[in-house]
Amino acid sequence: MQMIIRKITVAALTLGSAGLWGQSPSVQVHVDTGKTLTFNSDALQSQMKALEMEIQTKVERLKLDLPFEIAQNADRDAADRARLFGKAEAMVYASGGSSYSRGTSAIDRRDYETAVTNFDKVIDAKNERADGAYYWKAYSLNKLGKRTEALAALAEIPKQFPQSRWINDAKALEVEVRQASGQAVSPEAQVDDDLKLLALNALMNSDQERAFPLVEKLLDDPKTTPAIKKRGLYVMAQNRSDKAREILTKYAKNGSNPDLQLTAVEYLGTYRAKESQQTLADMYSSMNDVLIRRAILRSMTNSGDTARLVTIAKTESNLELRREALSYLGNAKAVTELVQLYGTENDASLKGQIISSLSNNNAASQLITLARAEKNADLKRRIVDRLSRMKSKEATDFLVEILNK
């Protein structure tokens, strides 16, 4: 049998979503091929059934998406954060954290205008790193020769954050800015520190015994800017000796500057040694600063310390940190551990994070097992939603099974 298919229309597929949108919308699906197709009656029936199932799957996916979105086209990670901490706090966390990183990266490139723009975003968002943003904004403005604006930014740190660990560095930078007032910015002077670091890096490769005390002196000198100290820690992290690890451990535990401490914490994880793993675990237990604890979780992931991440995911009282531990377990491909945690977890939002982590690992069979046992309708929908996005025969067969019920 030969026939020309010009248009197939499935009209007025109504979603029961009045509670979400305020009304029940309809969806129309049109297929217009304009081609001559040849099939026998059995083939035509098979094609039509396949088309019908595809349409039903798309409609079901649309239904599943809605309960888990903050708004149309919302970022899925932002939605997860909003369920845990509230939409406003999630937006502050996301915008502040990414802008801070972009600002420091711009400083590394000597793109100070871009740096100022990004640090202003952190400040406007009232992010937890706003005091550091004021410092780096002042640092960038000073590099641009905008001394008055730089001093104004520095003045905000003790005014708004009287307990800030940035105050000492702000005072040192203030002296530098005032000394430079009225003078033109010298590009030559800006590369002096870079030359020092190049010399230290070369010395580290040729004569470590001489290099270590020089780097420590550079790091301990209050006149050395945080930007240069951070790069000094990088020089240390390139060396895999016990001495280099000891220096990084010292700054990870007792860094007077928050950015330097976070940097040292993250570099410790690159050693993947039992000693550094134990140091990170001890620090996590003894420190209450959430920002540092987040950095420790990232470092634990880099060091391959899955066992401690599992313990934190089980026992941490802070929901945000538990969620991050579950996310990092997904990055570590700890599928078995995540399934076990799902069985013992009572918080629905954290179970949602486990589903996301398993989905990111394409753990279709594990998700199907969870879906069959899950009694919570929203969580079950979320599992099915994640399965619908997988290119997996097992996942497809499960979706067909649902449609045929």
C-alpha positions in Angstrom: 0.0 0.0 0.0 1.4 3.4 -1.0 0.1 6.6 0.5 1.2 10.2 1.1 1.2 11.5 4.6 0.9 15.3 4.7 -0.1 15.9 8.3 -0.8 14.0 11.4 -2.4 16.1 14.2 -2.9 15.1 17.8 -5.0 18.0 19.2 -6.1 19.1 22.7 -3.9 16.9 24.8 -4.9 18.3 28.2 -2.6 18.4 31.1 -4.0 18.3 34.6 -1.9 21.2 35.8 -4.5 23.7 36.9 -2.9 23.9 40.3 0.4 24.8 38.8 -0.5 27.2 36.0 -3.9 28.4 37.2 -5.6 26.8 34.1 -5.4 23.6 32.1 -3.4 24.3 28.9 -3.7 22.2 25.8 -0.8 20.9 23.6 -0.9 20.3 19.9 1.6 18.1 18.1 2.0 18.3 14.4 4.0 16.1 12.1 4.3 17.2 8.5 6.7 15.1 6.3 5.8 16.0 2.8 7.3 12.7 1.7 5.9 9.6 0.0 6.2 6.7 2.4 5.5 3.0 1.5 4.4 0.5 4.0 2.1 -2.4 4.4 -0.8 -2.2 6.9 1.2 -3.9 9.7 4.0 -1.5 9.2 1.6 1.5 9.2 0.1 0.3 12.4 3.5 -0.1 14.0 4.6 3.3 12.9 1.4 4.9 14.3 1.8 3.2 17.6 5.4 4.3 17.9 4.4 7.9 17.1 1.6 7.7 19.7 4.0 6.4 22.4 6.5 9.2 21.5 3.8 11.8 21.9 2.6 10.3 25.2 6.2 10.2 26.5 6.7 13.9 25.7 3.5 14.9 27.3 4.3 12.8 30.4 7.7 14.4 30.6 6.1 17.9 30.5 3.9 16.8 33.4 6.9 15.5 35.4 9.0 18.6 34.9 6.6 21.1 36.4 6.6 20.2 40.1 10.3 20.5 40.3 10.9 23.8 38.6 11.1 27.1 40.4 10.0 28.8 37.2 9.8 28.0 33.5 13.3 27.0 32.1 14.8 27.3 35.6 18.3 25.8 36.1 17.9 22.4 37.7 20.7 22.9 40.3 19.2 26.3 41.2 15.8 24.5 41.7 17.4 22.0 44.0 19.0 24.8 46.1 15.7 26.6 46.2 13.9 23.6 47.6 16.5 23.3 50.3 17.2 27.0 51.3 14.5 29.1 49.6 14.6 30.8 46.2 16.1 34.1 47.4 19.0 32.4 49.3 19.7 30.1 46.4 20.0 33.0 44.0 22.3 34.9 46.3 24.5 31.8 46.7 24.7 31.1 43.0 25.2 34.7 41.8 27.8 35.5 44.5 29.9 32.4 44.2 30.3 32.4 40.5 30.9 36.2 40.3 33.6 36.0 42.9 35.4 33.3 41.0 35.1 35.2 37.7 36.5 38.3 39.5 39.6 36.6 40.8 40.1 35.0 37.4 39.9 38.4 35.8 42.6 39.7 38.2 44.9 36.8 37.2 44.4 38.0 33.6 45.0 41.7 34.7 41.6 42.5 33.4 40.8 44.8 36.3 37.7 46.4 34.8 36.0 43.0 34.5 37.1 42.2 38.0 35.5 45.3 39.5 32.2 44.5 37.7 32.1 41.0 39.1 33.0 41.9 42.6 30.2 44.6 42.5 27.8 41.7 41.8 29.0 39.8 44.9 28.6 42.9 47.0 25.1 43.7 45.6 24.0 40.1 46.3 25.2 40.5 49.9 27.1 37.2 49.5 29.0 35.6 52.4 32.2 36.6 50.6 31.3 40.3 50.3 34.1 41.4 52.5 36.6 39.7 50.3 34.9 41.2 47.3 35.4 44.7 48.7 39.1 44.0 49.1 39.6 42.6 45.6 37.5 45.5 44.2 39.9 48.0 45.9 42.9 46.0 44.7 41.6 46.2 41.1 40.7 49.9 41.4 44.2 50.6 42.7 45.7 48.8 39.7 43.5 51.0 37.5 44.9 54.1 39.2 41.5 54.9 40.8 42.9 55.6 44.3 39.9 57.5 45.8 37.5 54.7 44.8 39.9 52.1 46.1 40.1 53.7 49.5 36.3 54.0 49.7 35.9 50.3 49.0 38.5 49.4 51.7 36.7 51.6 54.2 33.6 49.5 53.9 35.3 46.3 55.2 35.8 47.4 58.9 32.5 49.4 58.7 30.3 46.6 57.5 32.3 43.6 58.7 34.1 44.5 62.0 35.1 40.8 62.6 36.3 40.2 59.1 39.6 38.4 58.6 40.2 40.7 55.6 40.8 43.8 57.9 44.6 43.3 58.3 45.1 42.9 54.5 42.8 45.9 53.9 44.9 48.0 56.2 48.1 47.0 54.4 46.5 47.7 51.0 45.3 51.1 52.3 48.9 52.1 53.1 50.0 51.1 49.7 47.2 53.0 48.0 47.8 56.2 50.0 51.6 56.0 49.2 50.7 55.7 45.5 48.2 58.6 45.6 49.1 61.2 43.0 51.5 58.9 41.2 50.9 57.4 37.8 50.5 53.6 37.6 53.7 52.0 36.6 53.2 48.8 34.5 56.8 47.8 35.2 56.2 47.8 39.0 53.2 45.5 38.5 55.3 42.7 37.2 57.9 42.7 40.0 56.0 40.2 42.0 55.6 38.0 39.0 59.3 37.9 38.5 59.8 36.9 42.1 57.4 34.0 41.7 59.1 32.9 38.5 62.4 32.9 40.3 60.9 31.0 43.2 59.4 28.4 40.9 62.7 27.9 39.1 64.5 27.7 42.5 62.0 25.1 43.7 62.9 22.9 40.7 66.6 23.3 41.1 67.2 23.7 44.9 64.2 22.9 47.1 66.1 23.3 50.4 66.7 27.0 49.6 63.3 27.5 48.1 61.1 26.4 51.0 62.2 29.0 53.5 62.0 31.8 50.9 58.4 30.8 50.0 57.4 30.6 53.7 58.9 34.1 54.2 56.9 35.4 51.2 53.7 33.9 52.6 54.3 35.2 56.2 55.3 38.7 55.1 52.3 41.0 55.9 53.4 43.3 53.1 52.9 40.5 50.5 49.5 40.9 48.8 47.0 38.1 49.0 47.2 37.8 45.2 50.9 37.0 45.4 50.5 34.7 48.4 47.9 32.7 46.6 50.3 32.1 43.7 53.0 31.3 46.3 50.7 28.5 47.5 50.4 27.3 44.0 54.2 27.0 43.7 54.1 24.9 46.9 51.3 22.7 45.5 53.4 21.8 42.4 55.9 20.1 44.7 54.8 16.7 46.0 57.3 16.6 48.9 56.2 16.1 52.6 57.7 19.6 53.3 55.4 21.3 50.7 52.4 19.4 52.1 53.3 20.6 55.6 53.4 24.2 54.5 50.0 23.9 52.8 48.6 22.2 55.9 49.8 25.1 58.0 47.9 27.6 55.9 44.9 25.3 55.5 44.5 25.2 59.3 45.5 28.7 60.3 45.4 31.0 57.3 44.8 34.5 58.4 43.2 35.4 55.1 40.0 33.5 54.1 40.9 33.1 50.4 44.4 31.8 51.2 43.0 29.3 53.6 40.4 28.1 51.1 43.1 27.8 48.4 45.4 25.8 50.8 42.5 23.5 51.7 41.7 22.7 48.1 45.4 22.1 47.2 45.7 19.6 50.0 43.2 17.4 48.3 45.4 17.1 45.2 48.0 15.0 47.2 45.6 12.1 47.5 47.6 10.9 50.5 46.3 9.4 53.8 48.0 12.1 55.8 46.2 14.9 53.9 42.9 13.0 54.0 43.2 12.8 57.8 44.1 16.5 58.0 41.0 17.4 56.1 38.8 15.1 58.2 40.2 16.7 61.4 39.6 20.2 60.1 36.1 19.4 59.1 35.3 18.2 62.6 37.0 21.2 64.3 35.8 24.1 62.1 32.3 25.5 62.0 32.9 27.9 59.1 30.5 26.7 56.4 32.6 28.2 53.6 35.7 26.3 54.7 33.7 23.1 55.2 32.5 23.4 51.6 36.1 23.7 50.4 37.0 20.6 52.5 34.2 18.6 50.9 35.6 19.5 47.4 39.1 18.6 48.6 37.9 15.3 50.0 36.4 14.6 46.5 39.7 15.4 44.8 41.6 13.2 47.3 39.3 10.2 46.6 38.1 10.1 50.2 34.7 8.6 49.5 34.2 6.9 52.9 34.4 10.2 54.7 32.0 11.9 52.3 29.5 9.1 53.0 29.9 9.7 56.7 29.2 13.4 56.3 26.2 12.7 54.1 24.8 10.6 56.9 25.6 12.6 60.0 26.0 16.3 59.1 23.3 18.5 60.7 23.6 21.2 58.1 21.3 20.3 55.2 23.3 22.4 52.7 26.5 20.6 53.5 24.8 17.2 53.4 23.4 18.1 49.9 26.9 19.0 48.7 28.4 15.8 50.1 25.7 13.9 48.1 26.5 15.9 45.0 30.3 15.2 45.4 29.5 11.5 45.8 27.9 11.6 42.4 31.1 13.2 41.0 33.1 10.4 42.6 30.8 7.9 40.9 29.9 6.3 44.2 26.7 4.7 42.9 26.5 1.9 45.4 27.0 4.3 48.4 24.3 6.6 47.0 21.7 3.8 46.7 22.4 2.8 50.3 22.1 6.4 51.5 18.7 6.7 49.6 17.4 3.8 51.7 18.2 5.4 55.0 17.5 9.1 54.1 14.2 10.6 55.4 14.5 14.1 53.9 12.7 14.3 50.5 14.9 17.1 49.2 18.1 15.2 49.9 16.6 12.1 48.3 16.1 14.4 45.3 19.8 15.2 45.3 20.6 11.5 45.4 18.4 10.9 42.4 20.2 13.7 40.5 23.6 12.2 41.4 22.6 8.8 40.3 21.1 10.2 37.1 24.4 12.0 36.4 26.1 8.6 36.6 23.5 7.0 34.2 22.6 4.5 36.9 19.4 3.4 35.1 18.9 0.0 36.8 19.4 1.5 40.3 16.9 4.3 39.6 14.4 1.8 38.3 14.7 -0.2 41.5 14.2 2.9 43.5 11.2 4.0 41.4 9.5 0.6 41.9 9.8 0.9 45.7 9.2 4.6 46.1 5.9 5.6 47.8 6.4 9.4 47.6 4.6 10.5 44.4 6.8 13.5 43.7 10.0 11.6 44.2 8.7 8.8 41.9 7.9 11.4 39.2 11.4 12.8 39.5 13.0 9.4 39.1 10.9 8.8 36.0 11.7 12.2 34.7 15.5 11.5 35.0 15.0 8.1 33.4 13.2 9.7 30.4 16.4 11.7 29.7 18.6 8.7 29.5 19.7 7.0 26.3 19.2 3.6 27.8 17.2 0.6 26.6 16.5 -0.4 30.2 15.1 3.1 31.0 13.1 3.1 27.8 11.6 -0.3 28.6 10.6 0.9 32.0 8.9 4.0 30.5 7.0 1.8 28.1 5.9 -0.4 31.1 4.5 2.7 32.8 2.6 3.8 29.7 1.1 0.4 29.3 -0.3 0.3 32.8 
